[in-house]
Amino acid sequence: QPVAAGGGSAQSGGALRLSCRVSGLTENGCAMDWFRQADGMHKEWVASISQDGSATYANSVKGRFSVSKGDSGDTVDLQMDNLNPKVTATYSCKTDPHGGAWCADTSNYWGQGTRVTVSS
């Protein structure tokens, strides 16, 4: 099950770095997807990173968020810069289902997510 961490409170203009760990991520060659859900809103996709390090981003976070592989082979980080209150949400991660049976099966698990709160 994915374990997301690193959330907390920050001021506008600040930065936070989230991490997500999924045991077996590297061994099974999975990409990783980040999502967020603001209060009362649907969950939305934020960014993805493939095993080769290729990253894609939602338009709303381009230029401010950066996803990368963590120091641990099974970890992916999400660097969030120039924060504003609009990014306040619970951030969660999961394996991308398009990478084989193990990735697809594991993608059914979300984990608890980590809360990010940005104040103005």
Long-range contacts (C-beta under 8 A, 24 or more apart in sequence): 1-109, 1-110, 1-111, 2-92, 2-93, 2-94, 2-95, 2-109, 2-110, 2-111, 3-111, 4-91, 4-92, 4-93, 4-111, 4-112, 4-113, 4-114, 5-114, 6-114, 7-90, 7-91, 7-113, 7-114, 7-115, 7-116, 7-117, 8-115, 8-116, 8-117, 9-117, 9-118, 9-119, 10-83, 10-116, 10-117, 10-118, 10-119, 11-83, 11-118, 11-119, 11-120, 12-83, 12-84, 12-85, 12-118, 12-119, 12-120, 13-82, 13-83, 13-84, 14-83, 14-118, 15-79, 15-80, 15-81, 15-82, 15-83, 16-80, 16-83, 16-116, 17-77, 17-78, 17-79, 17-80, 18-77, 18-78, 18-80, 18-91, 18-114, 18-116, 19-70, 19-75, 19-76, 19-77, 19-78, 20-75, 20-76, 20-77, 20-78, 20-93, 20-111, 21-70, 21-72, 21-74, 21-75, 22-74, 22-93, 22-94, 22-95, 22-106, 23-74, 24-74, 24-102, 24-106, 25-73, 25-74, 25-75, 25-76, 25-95, 26-51, 26-73, 26-74, 28-95, 28-99, 28-100, 28-102, 28-103, 28-106, 29-99, 29-100, 29-103, 30-95, 30-96, 30-99, 30-100, 30-102, 30-103, 30-106, 31-95, 31-96, 31-98, 31-99, 31-103, 32-67, 32-76, 32-93, 32-94, 32-95, 32-96, 33-93, 33-94, 33-95, 33-96, 33-107, 34-67, 34-76, 34-78, 34-91, 34-92, 34-93, 35-91, 35-92, 35-93, 35-94, 36-87, 36-89, 36-90, 36-91, 36-92, 36-116, 37-89, 37-90, 37-92, 37-113, 38-88, 38-89, 39-89, 41-89, 43-92, 46-78, 46-91, 47-78, 48-96, 49-76, 50-96, 51-99, 61-87, 80-116, 83-116, 83-118, 84-118, 84-120, 85-118, 85-119, 85-120, 86-118, 87-116, 87-118, 88-116, 88-117, 88-118, 89-115, 89-116, 90-114, 90-115, 90-116, 91-115, 91-116
